[in-house]
Amino acid sequence: MILEVAIMKVKPALMAEFEKVFPQAAAVSASCKGYISHEMQRCVETKGKYFYLIRWESVEAHEVNFRQTPKRQQFRDLIGKYWVEPPVAEHFEAI
């Protein structure tokens, strides 16, 4: 299993709207082959900062089954307007 950590910076004035729309975007990720689960965490200290944690079967599940399909654009179309900048995402594995 791989954990993708995507750091999202959301415009503070749009946080409530972002949180309302986010489940629709998460459903796009969840529809990809190789998706396991996800959670969204909101930072307490930094207003507008979120960690989107997605568990995938492999890096390829994310890189190919999500990023290289129209689902990536569908995801961005739903929540991209709320971002200050595009998210930074990295993959992690348990040790």
C-alpha positions in Angstrom: 0.0 0.0 0.0 1.1 3.5 -0.8 0.0 6.7 0.9 -0.3 9.8 -1.3 -0.1 13.0 0.7 -1.5 16.0 -1.2 -1.1 19.3 0.6 -3.8 21.7 -0.5 -3.8 25.4 0.2 -7.3 26.8 -0.1 -8.3 30.5 -0.2 -9.5 31.1 3.4 -12.6 32.9 2.3 -13.7 29.8 0.3 -12.9 27.1 2.9 -16.6 26.4 3.8 -17.5 26.0 0.1 -14.4 23.9 -0.6 -15.4 21.5 2.3 -18.9 21.2 1.0 -17.7 20.3 -2.6 -14.8 18.2 -1.6 -16.7 14.9 -1.2 -17.7 15.1 -4.9 -14.0 15.4 -5.9 -13.0 12.6 -3.5 -15.6 10.4 -5.1 -13.7 10.8 -8.4 -10.5 9.5 -6.8 -12.4 6.7 -5.1 -13.7 5.5 -8.5 -10.2 4.7 -9.8 -8.9 1.2 -9.9 -6.3 0.7 -7.1 -7.9 3.2 -4.8 -8.2 1.9 -1.2 -9.4 4.8 1.1 -8.9 8.5 1.9 -9.2 11.1 4.5 -9.0 14.9 4.6 -7.4 16.7 7.4 -7.7 20.5 8.0 -4.7 22.2 9.7 -5.5 23.9 13.0 -2.6 26.4 12.9 -2.7 27.4 9.3 -6.0 28.6 7.9 -6.8 27.1 4.5 -4.2 24.3 4.7 -5.4 20.7 4.1 -3.8 17.3 3.9 -5.6 14.9 1.5 -4.4 11.4 2.4 -5.2 8.8 -0.2 -4.3 5.1 0.1 -3.5 3.4 -3.2 -2.5 -0.2 -4.0 0.6 1.2 -5.7 2.2 4.3 -7.1 1.0 3.2 -10.5 -2.6 3.1 -9.3 -2.3 6.9 -8.7 0.0 7.8 -11.5 -1.7 5.8 -14.2 -5.3 5.1 -13.1 -5.9 8.7 -11.9 -3.4 11.1 -13.3 -3.3 9.8 -16.8 -7.1 9.8 -17.2 -9.8 12.4 -17.6 -10.6 11.8 -13.9 -7.7 14.1 -12.9 -9.3 17.0 -14.8 -12.7 16.2 -13.4 -11.2 16.3 -9.9 -9.5 19.7 -10.6 -12.6 21.1 -12.3 -14.6 20.5 -9.0 -12.1 22.0 -6.5 -9.3 23.7 -8.4 -10.9 27.1 -8.2 -10.6 27.0 -4.4 -6.8 26.5 -4.4 -4.3 29.2 -3.8 -1.9 27.1 -5.9 -1.9 23.6 -7.3 -1.4 21.0 -4.6 2.0 19.3 -3.9 1.7 15.5 -3.7 4.2 12.8 -2.7 3.9 9.1 -2.1 4.9 7.3 1.1 5.3 3.7 2.2 5.3 2.2 5.7 8.5 1.0 7.2 
